[in-house]
């Protein structure tokens, strides 16, 4: 179990670093609500949800009823054109906890 926590911490750090290094053009595409840019961005945001128990960073995870990933997901879904909603299926599975890093029969088969 200690190894899994270490892997989670390393992955979380790498994702946060990647999020801070996005090119200016990508941010411009987000401002324009470009569907592919929105889909890529929401994936980065919700992947951090996988590390919820290990982050300790309320400013990433949110606090109380204000969960960052859930709110971001709702907003991106609202902005996403109908023909691109398929891109929201995987992020939604993370938000709904269908995908998890926790050990279990469906996540880490023996």
N, C-alpha and C positions, 0 to 999 in steps of 0.2 A: 504494500500500500504506500510506503514511503517513496518508492520509485515513481508511482503514478503521480503523487503530489509534486515531485521534482519536475517531471515532464510537463505537468500542467503549468507550473511556475515559469518554466523556460518558454513554453509556447505562448503564454500570456504576455511575457515580456517582448517576444519577437513580434507579436501582433500589434502591441501598443507602439512599438518602434516603427513598424511599417505604416501605421495610421498617421504618425507624425511626419512622415516623409513623402506624403502624396504631392505630386506635381501640381503647380498652379492651374494648368489646363484641366486637370481632373476636377478640381474645385469649381472651375468655371462651368464645366459640364453638369456638375451637381446643381449649381445655381440655375441652370437652364432646364433642370428636371429631365435631363437626358436619361431615358430608361435603362440603358446598359450601365451607365455610371451609377445610377441609383441602386441597381441590383448588386453591383460589385461592392458598393459602400455598405449596404445593409448586411451583406455577408460578413464583413469585417466587424461590424457592430454586434451582430448576434453571436458570432463565435466567442466573443468575450463573455457572453452569457454562460457558455459551457464552463467557464472558470469561476462562476459566481461564489462558490464556497471558499475559494483560495485567494480571492483578490484583496479583500479588505479595503477596497477603494470605492467609497460611496459615490465619488464623482464619475466613476465609470459605470458601476452597476446601478446606481440610483439608490433611493432609500424609501422605505415605507411603501406608499402606493404609487410613488413616482419612479417607475423602473425605466431606465434609459432605453434599453433594447426594445421593450414592448411599445413604448411611445414612438420610437423611431420607426418601428415596423408598421404601425398603424398609419403613420404619415406617408411613408413610402408607398404603401398599398393604395392610399388615396390618390397619390400622384401618378401611379403606374397606369399606363394605358391598358385597357382590357386584354388586348392581344399579347401583352407581356406579363400578365399575372402568373404565368407558369414559373417565372423566375423567382417568385416569392414562396414556392412550395418548400424548398429546403430550409430557408431561414425560419419559416413558420413552424417546421418540425422541431427546431431548436427551442423556439419560444414556448411551444406547447409541451416541451420535455419529451417528445418522441425520440429525439436524439440526445444522448447524454454521454459523458465520459465516466460516469459512475460504473463500477464493476457490476455486472449483472448478466443473466443468461442471454439477453439480446444484444448486449454491447461488447462483451469480451468472451466469446465462446471458449470453453476449455478444450 
